[in-house]
């Protein structure tokens, strides 16, 4: 039983190590809403902040 547990522990460490070395792929969600803050446009015009879709 002790040998089985050590084998499982080593296998889990190998799987975890390979997952850590492979990296993580982060993909931005489609149609994400992003906040556009207010800003001054030309001619002293203030454009309000608003939500827009990417």
N, C-alpha and C positions, 0 to 999 in steps of 0.2 A: 504494500500500500504506500509505503514511504517513497519507493522508487517511482510509482505511478504519479504521485503528487509532484515530485521534483521534475519529472518529464513534462507534466502539464504546465508547471511554472516556467520552465525553459521555453516551451512552445509559445506560451503567452508573451514572454519577453521578446522572442524573435518576431512575432506578429506585430507587437507594439513598436518595436524598433524599426521594422520595415515601413510601418505606417507613418512613423515620425519622419523618416528619411524621404518618403515619397512626396511630402509637402501637401498642402491643402489648396484646392482650387476653389476660389470664391467667385461666384458669378452674380452680378448685379441682377436683381429682379427686373423683368420687363415691365414697362408701363409704370415705373416707380414715380411717385409724386415727390418733387423737390421744391423747397421754399426758395423763391427768388426775393431777396430783400429789396426794400425800396431804394431808389437812387435818383440822382439829379440827371435829367436829360438836358439836351441843349436848350438854350433860351429860358433858363430859370423855370423849368417844368419839373415838378416832382412826380415820379412814377411810384405808385403804391406798391408795397410788397404783395406778392401773389403766389399761388401754387401753380406749377406747370408740370406737365408730364414729360419724362425723358424719352 
